[in-house]
Amino acid sequence: MMNDIGFEQWPSSKLLGSSLIGWDEESGTVEMAFVASPEFANMRGYVQGGIVGAFLDEAMGAAMYFSSKGTQMQLTLDMNLSLMRPVEIGPISAKAKVIKSGRRVVFIESELFAPDGRLCARATATSIPTPMPGHGEEADGLPAKAGVQT
């Protein structure tokens, strides 16, 4: 499914309750909204840390997509996640941007915010730029899985 500004929503994005808020081409920043569902809660009732990382990874993928004008996506090699405060179940938002992009490696950062604007988590990633699946050559020999519905 494509949203109103041309960003495709794939299964993981749907699971995370993502929606695109906007893309600021001048600053190179993408902003996304997510809904942390009750199924994402840990034993304390907050969003489990690995899922916090998934929200930030999703936002960094969107930053890569928009900064490449929709021609590339990221293949994350390494991600560093800093959790600053518990993330509550419900609506949250993230901002992400490509910091430096080369032919073979891309550095991306993202931040996750509570509804009141408090910073909850931050991530940085080292990624490989790869062509969008179904838009030309396969990404480093990794074809899209058959049967994945977007």
Backbone as CSV, one residue per row, in Angstrom:
resi,resn,N_x,N_y,N_z,CA_x,CA_y,CA_z,C_x,C_y,C_z
1,MET,0.842,-1.174,0.000,0.000,0.000,0.000,0.891,1.242,0.000
2,MET,0.577,2.211,-0.830,1.306,3.468,-0.891,0.519,4.511,-0.107
3,ASN,1.232,5.368,0.621,0.522,6.450,1.288,0.419,7.646,0.347
4,ASP,-0.087,8.757,0.847,-0.381,9.885,-0.027,0.838,10.606,-0.595
5,ILE,2.055,10.345,-0.081,3.216,10.976,-0.702,4.176,9.929,-1.264
6,GLY,3.652,8.754,-1.576,4.416,7.785,-2.338,5.346,6.891,-1.554
7,PHE,5.067,6.641,-0.287,5.919,5.769,0.519,5.202,4.450,0.727
8,GLU,5.824,3.376,0.276,5.211,2.056,0.349,5.253,1.513,1.772
9,GLN,4.148,0.946,2.222,4.078,0.366,3.554,4.123,-1.145,3.426
10,TRP,5.201,-1.769,3.922,5.357,-3.219,3.841,4.913,-3.851,5.151
11,PRO,4.908,-5.181,5.263,4.341,-5.858,6.436,4.897,-5.403,7.791
12,SER,6.216,-5.245,7.919,6.766,-4.831,9.216,6.298,-3.428,9.583
13,SER,6.190,-2.578,8.601,5.727,-1.207,8.824,4.276,-1.204,9.314
14,LYS,3.457,-2.051,8.727,2.063,-2.164,9.149,1.965,-2.684,10.574
15,LEU,2.787,-3.702,10.911,2.789,-4.276,12.251,3.135,-3.220,13.295
16,LEU,4.047,-2.323,12.965,4.470,-1.282,13.896,3.501,-0.102,13.949
17,GLY,2.432,-0.165,13.161,1.436,0.906,13.163,1.995,2.215,12.648
18,SER,2.833,2.127,11.629,3.520,3.327,11.142,2.684,4.142,10.172
19,SER,2.956,5.417,10.197,2.418,6.331,9.186,3.434,7.449,9.014
20,LEU,3.490,7.958,7.820,4.432,9.015,7.502,3.832,10.360,7.859
21,ILE,4.540,11.135,8.652,4.104,12.493,8.972,4.605,13.445,7.899
22,GLY,5.886,13.289,7.526,6.391,14.160,6.478,7.866,13.986,6.198
23,TRP,8.296,14.568,5.088,9.685,14.552,4.639,10.094,15.989,4.378
24,ASP,11.139,16.444,5.060,11.675,17.785,4.851,12.938,17.644,4.018
25,GLU,12.818,17.921,2.726,13.943,17.727,1.818,15.118,18.641,2.160
26,GLU,14.823,19.844,2.620,15.894,20.797,2.938,16.801,20.292,4.071
27,SER,16.204,19.782,5.143,17.000,19.273,6.271,17.340,17.791,6.117
28,GLY,16.662,17.119,5.177,16.883,15.688,4.981,16.290,14.840,6.088
29,THR,15.240,15.343,6.728,14.646,14.660,7.884,13.270,14.103,7.547
30,VAL,13.059,12.851,7.923,11.747,12.238,7.797,11.151,12.141,9.200
31,GLU,9.838,12.327,9.297,9.149,12.159,10.570,8.041,11.135,10.385
32,MET,7.976,10.195,11.319,6.980,9.130,11.254,6.241,9.018,12.574
33,ALA,5.021,8.538,12.507,4.225,8.231,13.691,4.071,6.717,13.770
34,PHE,4.005,6.203,14.985,3.808,4.781,15.222,2.774,4.604,16.321
35,VAL,2.196,3.431,16.375,1.316,3.071,17.476,1.917,1.826,18.130
36,ALA,2.387,1.999,19.361,2.937,0.871,20.126,1.766,0.122,20.748
37,SER,1.468,-1.035,20.195,0.302,-1.794,20.654,0.600,-2.529,21.964
38,PRO,-0.429,-2.904,22.718,-0.240,-3.610,23.986,0.565,-4.908,23.847
39,GLU,0.535,-5.514,22.669,1.299,-6.747,22.449,2.809,-6.502,22.464
40,PHE,3.235,-5.253,22.391,4.662,-4.909,22.400,5.199,-4.700,23.811
41,ALA,4.348,-4.869,24.842,4.743,-4.582,26.220,5.650,-5.661,26.808
42,ASN,6.586,-5.191,27.623,7.408,-6.121,28.404,6.700,-6.368,29.734
43,MET,7.364,-7.055,30.662,6.715,-7.401,31.935,6.421,-6.177,32.802
44,ARG,7.045,-5.053,32.516,6.792,-3.826,33.281,5.683,-2.972,32.663
45,GLY,5.220,-3.367,31.474,4.139,-2.637,30.829,4.595,-1.579,29.840
46,TYR,5.903,-1.497,29.603,6.449,-0.564,28.620,6.836,-1.328,27.356
47,VAL,7.122,-0.600,26.269,7.516,-1.238,25.014,8.869,-1.935,25.215
48,GLN,8.946,-3.173,24.803,10.169,-3.968,24.898,11.267,-3.309,24.077
49,GLY,12.499,-3.307,24.585,13.598,-2.571,23.973,13.894,-2.926,22.528
50,GLY,13.817,-4.185,22.175,14.069,-4.579,20.790,13.040,-4.000,19.836
51,ILE,11.829,-3.853,20.316,10.780,-3.263,19.480,10.999,-1.760,19.347
52,VAL,11.521,-1.125,20.392,11.902,0.291,20.285,12.905,0.430,19.141
53,GLY,13.867,-0.499,19.085,14.839,-0.494,17.996,14.186,-0.659,16.632
54,ALA,13.134,-1.470,16.569,12.425,-1.677,15.296,11.766,-0.385,14.818
55,PHE,11.182,0.389,15.742,10.589,1.679,15.353,11.658,2.583,14.738
56,LEU,12.812,2.662,15.398,13.881,3.539,14.922,14.476,3.043,13.610
57,ASP,14.600,1.730,13.460,15.110,1.151,12.216,14.160,1.455,11.061
58,GLU,12.875,1.384,11.323,11.862,1.693,10.310,11.992,3.151,9.859
59,ALA,12.171,4.060,10.813,12.330,5.475,10.474,13.618,5.710,9.680
60,MET,14.693,5.015,10.046,15.950,5.178,9.306,15.809,4.654,7.880
61,GLY,15.045,3.582,7.703,14.778,3.085,6.349,14.026,4.110,5.516
62,ALA,13.075,4.793,6.141,12.327,5.835,5.427,13.247,6.998,5.054
63,ALA,14.167,7.344,5.955,15.117,8.423,5.655,15.976,8.060,4.451
64,MET,16.418,6.816,4.392,17.222,6.360,3.250,16.399,6.425,1.962
65,TYR,15.169,5.954,2.039,14.272,5.935,0.885,14.076,7.344,0.322
66,PHE,13.713,8.287,1.179,13.443,9.648,0.712,14.702,10.373,0.280
67,SER,15.810,10.169,0.988,17.036,10.868,0.604,17.550,10.385,-0.754
68,SER,17.184,9.156,-1.142,17.582,8.624,-2.456,16.499,8.848,-3.514
69,LYS,15.495,9.641,-3.179,14.372,9.919,-4.071,13.617,8.650,-4.463
70,GLY,13.515,7.727,-3.506,12.730,6.520,-3.703,13.400,5.410,-4.480
71,THR,14.713,5.513,-4.696,15.395,4.492,-5.492,16.124,3.446,-4.651
72,GLN,16.374,3.755,-3.367,17.154,2.835,-2.543,16.524,2.633,-1.176
73,MET,16.896,1.523,-0.572,16.541,1.247,0.806,17.799,0.811,1.528
74,GLN,17.728,0.762,2.835,18.898,0.389,3.614,18.908,-1.103,3.916
75,LEU,20.102,-1.629,4.000,20.328,-2.967,4.531,21.225,-2.726,5.738
76,THR,20.634,-2.793,6.935,21.347,-2.422,8.156,22.444,-3.431,8.474
77,LEU,23.656,-2.914,8.623,24.798,-3.736,9.027,24.967,-3.724,10.537
78,ASP,24.793,-2.538,11.129,25.032,-2.357,12.552,24.116,-1.260,13.055
79,MET,23.525,-1.472,14.226,22.678,-0.446,14.812,23.025,-0.315,16.287
80,ASN,23.231,0.915,16.742,23.491,1.209,18.143,22.245,1.878,18.700
81,LEU,21.704,1.331,19.782,20.456,1.808,20.359,20.711,2.293,21.776
82,SER,20.285,3.514,22.074,20.356,4.066,23.427,18.940,4.323,23.914
83,LEU,18.555,3.664,25.006,17.232,3.829,25.603,17.352,4.845,26.731
84,MET,16.637,5.947,26.639,16.780,7.029,27.604,15.670,7.072,28.650
85,ARG,14.510,6.568,28.272,13.394,6.477,29.220,12.427,5.429,28.688
86,PRO,11.604,4.873,29.555,10.641,3.863,29.092,9.689,4.444,28.043
87,VAL,9.367,3.631,27.062,8.425,4.020,26.015,7.067,3.421,26.371
88,GLU,6.088,4.285,26.524,4.755,3.830,26.903,3.984,3.300,25.704
89,ILE,3.051,2.421,25.990,2.153,1.882,24.971,1.291,3.027,24.448
90,GLY,1.098,3.070,23.128,0.286,4.124,22.528,1.043,4.839,21.430
91,PRO,0.614,6.053,21.098,1.235,6.778,19.989,2.639,7.288,20.353
92,ILE,3.541,7.212,19.391,4.902,7.735,19.515,5.309,8.268,18.146
93,SER,6.409,9.011,18.108,6.888,9.509,16.820,8.400,9.392,16.750
94,ALA,8.911,9.417,15.533,10.349,9.323,15.321,10.764,10.272,14.215
95,LYS,12.001,10.745,14.321,12.626,11.532,13.264,13.925,10.835,12.900
96,ALA,14.254,10.858,11.610,15.485,10.212,11.153,16.065,10.977,9.988
97,LYS,17.392,10.853,9.832,18.045,11.483,8.685,19.328,10.756,8.356
98,VAL,19.671,10.801,7.072,20.936,10.264,6.598,22.001,11.291,6.942
99,ILE,23.037,10.866,7.646,24.117,11.758,8.060,25.189,11.851,6.980
100,LYS,25.552,10.713,6.421,26.548,10.677,5.347,26.227,9.489,4.461
101,SER,26.218,9.724,3.168,25.876,8.671,2.217,26.981,8.525,1.188
102,GLY,27.464,7.300,1.056,28.440,6.974,0.031,27.896,5.901,-0.880
103,ARG,28.700,5.473,-1.832,28.250,4.426,-2.753,28.046,3.091,-2.049
104,ARG,28.881,2.808,-1.051,28.839,1.494,-0.400,28.338,1.504,1.036
105,VAL,28.425,2.639,1.712,28.036,2.717,3.121,27.256,4.003,3.364
106,VAL,26.229,3.896,4.230,25.407,5.035,4.611,25.327,5.069,6.139
107,PHE,25.454,6.268,6.714,25.321,6.449,8.152,24.024,7.207,8.400
108,ILE,23.188,6.660,9.287,21.849,7.199,9.523,21.629,7.325,11.032
109,GLU,20.834,8.307,11.442,20.489,8.435,12.858,18.988,8.662,13.005
110,SER,18.462,8.303,14.171,17.039,8.506,14.436,16.800,8.716,15.929
111,GLU,15.678,9.356,16.224,15.274,9.600,17.604,13.784,9.284,17.745
112,LEU,13.411,8.739,18.904,12.031,8.357,19.192,11.501,9.248,20.320
113,PHE,10.279,9.763,20.134,9.717,10.719,21.073,8.377,10.255,21.638
114,ALA,8.154,10.593,22.908,6.847,10.394,23.544,5.883,11.442,22.984
115,PRO,4.578,11.265,23.186,3.614,12.245,22.672,3.853,13.676,23.176
116,ASP,4.458,13.818,24.360,4.726,15.156,24.899,6.053,15.738,24.405
117,GLY,6.715,15.035,23.484,7.951,15.535,22.902,9.225,15.111,23.614
118,ARG,9.112,14.390,24.725,10.310,13.935,25.435,11.038,12.873,24.626
119,LEU,12.364,12.988,24.577,13.191,12.012,23.876,13.231,10.716,24.680
120,CYS,12.878,9.603,24.040,12.843,8.298,24.695,14.008,7.396,24.283
121,ALA,14.430,7.497,23.032,15.488,6.606,22.537,16.153,7.246,21.322
122,ARG,17.369,6.792,21.098,18.142,7.284,19.956,18.885,6.104,19.351
123,ALA,19.032,6.105,18.029,19.776,5.036,17.358,20.618,5.618,16.234
124,THR,21.731,4.963,15.992,22.544,5.247,14.819,22.753,3.931,14.103
125,ALA,22.916,3.997,12.796,23.093,2.769,12.023,24.110,2.979,10.913
126,THR,24.810,1.904,10.630,25.662,1.810,9.455,24.939,0.861,8.515
127,SER,24.712,1.298,7.295,23.901,0.517,6.354,24.548,0.471,4.978
128,ILE,24.069,-0.480,4.192,24.449,-0.587,2.787,23.263,-0.089,1.972
129,PRO,23.479,0.844,1.046,22.375,1.243,0.168,22.109,0.139,-0.857
130,THR,20.849,-0.237,-0.988,20.468,-1.295,-1.927,19.273,-0.826,-2.755
131,PRO,19.142,-1.340,-3.981,17.983,-0.974,-4.806,16.684,-1.446,-4.162
132,MET,15.628,-0.708,-4.387,14.314,-1.118,-3.897,13.928,-2.444,-4.547
133,PRO,13.449,-3.440,-3.769,13.017,-4.705,-4.362,11.937,-4.473,-5.420
134,GLY,12.083,-5.183,-6.510,11.115,-5.063,-7.591,11.346,-3.857,-8.477
135,HIS,12.418,-3.112,-8.220,12.728,-1.921,-9.003,14.113,-2.073,-9.625
136,GLY,14.349,-3.165,-10.322,15.649,-3.361,-10.961,16.398,-4.523,-10.345
137,GLU,17.698,-4.362,-10.222,18.544,-5.451,-9.766,18.257,-5.832,-8.317
138,GLU,18.606,-7.064,-7.971,18.415,-7.547,-6.612,19.453,-6.927,-5.700
139,ALA,19.114,-6.796,-4.441,19.991,-6.189,-3.451,21.066,-7.176,-3.008
140,ASP,22.280,-7.016,-3.520,23.409,-7.863,-3.135,23.055,-9.347,-3.141
141,GLY,22.289,-9.769,-4.146,21.944,-11.180,-4.265,20.834,-11.614,-3.332
142,LEU,20.183,-10.679,-2.644,19.103,-11.018,-1.729,17.771,-10.652,-2.364
143,PRO,17.112,-11.594,-3.037,15.831,-11.279,-3.668,14.763,-11.083,-2.607
144,ALA,13.724,-10.342,-2.944,12.583,-10.210,-2.048,11.936,-11.568,-1.902
145,LYS,11.419,-11.857,-0.717,10.767,-13.142,-0.474,9.492,-13.248,-1.280
146,ALA,9.275,-14.401,-1.876,8.048,-14.634,-2.630,6.862,-14.606,-1.678
147,GLY,5.782,-14.034,-2.109,4.548,-14.057,-1.325,4.417,-12.932,-0.338
148,VAL,5.415,-12.038,-0.217,5.294,-10.915,0.711,4.370,-9.884,0.081
149,GLN,3.291,-9.588,0.764,2.300,-8.642,0.274,2.532,-7.287,0.910
150,THR,2.530,-6.234,0.099,2.678,-4.879,0.630,1.395,-4.135,0.542
